[in-house]
Amino acid sequence: MRRIALVVLAIASGCASVERDLGEAKASWQGAGYDEIVLRWGAPARSTKLSEGRDAYTWVSEGAVSHGTLWPSIGIFGGSGGVGIGTGVTMGPGGGEFARCERTMVFKDGRVVEQTWQGSAEYCSTFRRT
C-alpha cells in the first residue's frame, strides 16, 4: 500500500512539473514581437484579423515524446539511439508517442498580448523563449 502511495505521489509531482514548465514557456513569449517568433518557429500555419483589429497567428508543431525525450520534427536530429528527420517522421529509441503543439498568439501593436496553447504539455513546454 505504501509503494502505491509513493508511485502516485511521484506521478503527481511529475505532472505538476510539466504544467509549471508549460506555464513558464508561455510566459516567456508574453510581449514578444511577431518577427522574433517567426525567426524561431517559422511562418504561421494560419492567421486571422480579429474584429477589434488585433491579429491572431497559429503555429503548429508535431514531434514525438519518447521515454521522456522529445524529438521535434524540425530539422535533422541525432542523439543516443535515435534520429529524426524534418518531414514530421520522428523516431526515438524504442519508438515514441505522437505529440502536437498548437500555439495561437494574439498581437496588439506588434506584440503578444494573449496566448492559447493546445497539445501535449510536455512537448509544448519545449517551445520556451530563450
Residue pairs with C-beta under 8 A, 6 or more apart in sequence:
18 121
18 122
18 125
19 121
21 121
21 122
21 125
21 128
22 117
22 121
22 124
22 125
24 125
24 128
25 117
25 124
25 125
25 126
25 127
25 128
25 129
26 115
26 117
28 128
28 129
28 130
29 37
29 105
29 112
29 115
29 129
30 112
30 113
30 115
31 111
31 112
31 113
32 105
32 111
32 112
32 129
33 110
33 111
33 112
34 55
34 57
34 107
34 110
37 57
37 59
37 105
37 112
38 44
40 129
41 59
41 61
41 103
41 127
42 59
42 74
44 57
44 58
44 59
45 58
45 59
45 60
46 57
46 58
47 55
47 56
47 57
47 58
48 55
48 56
49 55
49 56
50 56
50 106
54 106
54 107
54 108
54 113
54 114
55 106
55 107
56 104
56 105
56 106
56 107
57 104
57 105
57 107
58 102
58 103
58 104
58 105
59 102
59 103
59 105
60 100
60 101
60 102
60 103
61 72
61 73
61 74
61 100
61 101
61 103
61 123
61 127
62 73
62 88
62 98
62 99
62 100
62 101
63 70
63 71
63 72
63 73
63 74
63 84
63 90
63 99
63 123
64 70
64 71
64 73
64 84
64 90
64 91
64 92
64 96
64 97
64 98
64 99
65 71
65 96
65 97
65 99
65 120
65 122
65 123
66 82
66 92
66 93
66 94
66 95
66 96
66 97
67 92
67 93
67 94
67 96
69 79
69 82
69 92
69 93
70 99
70 122
70 123
70 126
71 77
71 82
71 84
71 90
71 91
71 92
71 96
72 84
72 90
72 126
73 84
73 86
73 87
73 88
73 89
73 90
74 86
75 86
76 83
76 84
76 85
76 86
77 83
77 84
80 93
81 92
81 93
82 91
82 92
82 93
83 91
84 90
84 91
84 92
90 96
99 119
99 120
99 122
99 123
100 119
100 120
100 123
101 117
101 118
101 119
101 120
101 123
101 124
101 127
102 117
102 118
102 119
103 115
103 116
103 117
103 124
103 127
104 115
104 116
104 117
105 112
105 114
105 115
106 112
106 113
106 114
106 115
107 113
117 124
